[in-house]
Amino acid sequence: MQRKHFLRLAGLTLGGVALGRVLTACGGGDEAATESATEALSAAVSPGLDTDGGVDAPALSADEVAGLLFMREEEKLAHDVYLALYASSGAKVFSNIVPSEAAHTEAIRGLLVAHGLEDPAATTPPGVFVDSTLQQLYTDLVAMGQPSLIDALKVGCLIEEKDIWDIEEKKKRVEGEPDIVSVYDNLLCGSRNHLRAFNKALLAAGGVYDQPQYLSLAAWSAIADSDNERCGANG
C-alpha cells in the first residue's frame, strides 16, 4: 500500500553548518550520471511500441497506470527540487544530477505516450504538480533544504531514498510489461548512484544522514557504501 505521508521529518536532524567545497561521486553526480540517464531514456520504450502513439500498446492494469502517472511527477519533483536547491546552495552536485532527473522523467513520459496515457506533467512549469501530495511535498522539501548546505544535501539523500522505495513498490505491481520493468530498473540504478553522490557530498560537508526514512538501515548502507553502477540498456 502506498504511503500517505511522505515525510517523517522527526527522523532528520537538519544542521546549520555549511562547510567548504562539495565533492560529487563519480557516476552519480557528474557527466557519467547524465550519460547513464540518457541510456535509460533510450531504453524507455521497447521496439514494439510507438512513441508517437500510433500502435497497439498493451492494455495496462489500473495499478500500472497509477504507477506511471505517479512516477512521472515524482521524477519531475526530484528535478525541480534540485533546481531550487542549486539556486539557493550553489552545490554542484545538484546541477550535475538535474540532467539525469530530466532524463528520468522523460523516460516515464515515453512510456505514457507509448501506452496512450495522458501526461500529467505535459504543461506544468517547475514546482507545479497535478498530484496534490507531491505539490505539498515539493514545498516542504525546498523549505527543508534552505537553511544550510547540509540541510540541502540531506534533502537530496531523502529524495533518492524515497524514489528508490517508490519505484520498487510500483515495480511489484507490474505484470507482463517488460518495457515498464526495464525503465524502472534503469531508474533504480540511477537513483542508487544519485544517493551515493548526495551522501558523499554530505559527508564531505561535515554532515551525516541521521536515519533512513524509507529504506532499512541495512538497505541504505548497502547502497551508500558501495561503488557506483553502470546504468542503462548496455548494463
C-alpha positions, -999 to +999 in steps of 0.1 A: +000+000+000+014+034-010+023+056+020+000+086+025+026+106+043+059+111+025+079+128+052+088+117+087+106+149+095+114+139+131+139+115+118+161+141+102+182+165+122+188+194+099+221+210+109+231+246+104+268+242+093+279+247+057+314+236+050+338+240+021+336+225-014+312+197-021+327+166-037+305+146-060+306+109-065+318+097-099+289+082-119+263+097-096+266+134-099+288+140-129+288+136-167+286+098-163+253+102-145+239+122-174+251+095-198+235+068-178+203+087-176+203+092-214+208+054-218+178+049-195+158+072-217+168+053-249+156+021-232+123+036-221+102+021-248+106-014-262+109-018-300+073-030-303+059+003-290+055+035-310+062+067-290+041+087-315+010+069-301+002+052-333+004+015-323-014-011-304+002-008-270-008-035-244-036-025-220-023-017-186-038-025-152-050+003-130-020-002-107+004+000-137-013+032-149-013+048-115+024+039-110+034+055-143+014+087-136+029+090-101+065+083-112+063+108-140+056+135-114+079+122-087+109+122-111+099+157-121+097+166-084+133+155-079+144+176-109+125+207-097+137+205-061+173+201-072+170+231-094+157+251-065+183+239-041+211+245-066+199+281-068+200+285-030+231+265-021+252+266-052+263+230-046+274+215-079+261+180-070+226+194-077+234+209-111+252+177-120+222+155-112+195+178-127+200+165-163+197+129-151+164+136-134+152+153-166+160+121-185+143+100-158+110+119-161+113+118-199+118+081-198+084+078-179+069+102-204+079+079-232+060+051-216+029+072-211+030+082-248+036+046-259+006+033-238-017+061-248-019+077-214-023+114-207+008+131-194+002+149-160+034+169-165+029+179-201+023+216-194+032+221-157+061+245-150+089+238-125+075+234-090+039+227-101+023+192-099-011+177-106-008+154-076-016+175-046+005+154-022+035+158-044+028+196-046+029+198-009+060+176-008+078+199-032+071+229-010+082+210+022+114+197+007+125+231-008+119+247+026+138+219+044+168+225+022+170+263+026+188+268+059+222+254+050+242+233+026+240+203+049+202+207+050+201+208+012+222+177+009+201+158+034+171+166+012+189+151-018+195+119+002+159+118+013+145+123-022+167+095-036+158+072-008+121+078-013+125+074-050+141+040-047+113+029-023+086+041-045+100+027-077+104-007-061+068-006-049+055+004-083+076-024-100+060-050-078+026-041-094+038-045-130+026-077-147+039-088-181+051-053-192+089-056-199+092-021-212+080-007-178+102-031-158+132-021-179+127+016-173+120+011-136+152-010-133+172+018-151+157+045-129+165+024-097+201+022-109+203+059-114+187+067-081+212+045-063+240+064-079+224+097-070+220+086-034+257+078-033+266+112-048+245+131-022+257+110+007+294+115-003+288+153-007+270+154+027+299+136+044+324+159+027+305+189+041+307+175+076+271+162+078+256+127+084+223+113+071+209+105+106+184+078+099+169+063+067+132+072+064+120+047+038+147+021+034+160-001+062+194+008+076+209-023+060+195-014+026+207+022+029+242+012+039+244-014+012+238+013-014+257+042+002+288+022+010+291+005-024+306+016-057+287+034-084+269+013-110+269+015-148+232+021-157+213+019-189+205-006-217+241-017-220+245-025-184 
